[in-house]
Amino acid sequence: RLVNFPQVGNDITFISGARFHTVAVNTAGRVYTWGQGNGGRLGQGDEMTYLLPTPVKSLLNKNIVKVAAGRDHTLALCAHGDVYAWGSDRYGQLGIGLTNTNR
């Protein structure tokens, strides 16, 4: 079934889905997440469930080109090579040397 994202537009360039959430990036480099937000995996600053694609505000001024959804975390790659990671770091999956939750 074709899914339209009127709040994002039809310019999605990359999308990744995991069991509990989905993350997408559009041609403007903006990141959108939706699904269950437990552990901060959506990057919305809370643990709420979002049923529609919602922009990740902390990345609005970044030029994101790729995204990846893990079970309890999410990653975003900037055009110039920086990587942003958020969500659960319980097993070190964020690569930041901590083992907790980062929203």
Summary of the structure (lengths in Angstrom):
residues: 103
radius of gyration: 12.7
end to end distance: 31.9
largest distance: 40.6
contacts: 313
relative contact order: 0.19
helix: 6%
strand: 42%
